[in-house]
Amino acid sequence: MLLRFRAPTDPRPSEITPESVYLDRRRLMAGAGALALAGLAPGGASAAKREDYAPLADVAASPLSTDEDANSFEEITTYNNFYEFGTQKEDPARYAGQLKTSPWEIEVGGECAKPGTLGAAELITSHQLEERIYRLRCVEAWSMVIPWVGIPLATVLKRFEPTGNAKYVAFETLHDPTQMPGQRRSVLDWPYREGLRMDEAMHPLTILVVGLYGRDLPNQNGAPVRLIVPWKYGFKSIKSIVRITFTEAQPPTSWNMSAPWEYGFYANVNPNVDHPRWSQARERRIGEWGRRETLMFNGYADQVASLYAGMDLTKQY
Ligand code: MTE
């Protein structure tokens, strides 16, 4: 997403990380992982093996999952956007291991009757966990299919009794440059911020994620708690959340503040609205050759199109 800093001679976004480079990088990373295990690579890359993460108990399958084939654990944990750990796709796997994710508390406040804190551990033990296999479509025109483990956001938010003034929900990531080296550079105005309209936040497809592939969530994917809103571009799905605030006014959001002409508040996946510098009509599924057509609302139109009835989606992108 750092594309706004692209020099005119840099590759087009559509050429970012071609498959050959990506596969080479993966091979390099596998090598780096071996070095790290041997204690040779300072801050070494995560070897990202599924068995390294603890299994989550009592995870129910959700009828809201897609039946498309999921990407591999390795793909999902080594090709990431998490600018708090660097702007390269392999940086989060390499550096996010140093983030301390337990204990972890999320402060919930603003326009609600019962403000309070939400412990990540308590969130996992006090709710029915669900596996939700969702497509994730990044604004950079690539996509993956990811078996998340999560809890409907609505279930969690209702506990805090939002008032009638709560029209939006704002989210913030941890701000701690000692643990998140990417925050020592002003790539974005930290902390990372995102927001949803109340009806989007309460929609049954919107989840707080605490796991991946039936196990604890790897740090590079936003541990211990992140948002997933599957019909929106991936940048809405904020990682490592420490604050949730009910607001009356539309909250400021990181990418919108950074480049409002490129990244709107709504950020719904929409193949008919191009990014000012590249087309959004097609996408590359990580691990596949060629490109596939991008679907309206990332394929979730039947469930969510009604939320936007009467809105001009070319203006409110
Ligand atoms: N959340 C934070 N805090 N920082 C980030 O840089 N990147 C976003 C989103 N959430 C980001 C973030 C973007 S652009 C995408 S595409 C998704 O995370 C990627 O999620 P994944 O790495 O788990 O696939």
Boltz pocket constraint, residues with backbone or C-beta under 6 A from the ligand:
constraints:
  - pocket:
      binder: B
      contacts: [[A, 1], [A, 76], [A, 79], [A, 80], [A, 81], [A, 82], [A, 83], [A, 84], [A, 136], [A, 137], [A, 138], [A, 139], [A, 173], [A, 192], [A, 220], [A, 221], [A, 222], [A, 233], [A, 234], [A, 235], [A, 236], [A, 237], [A, 238], [A, 239], [A, 240]]
      max_distance: 6.0
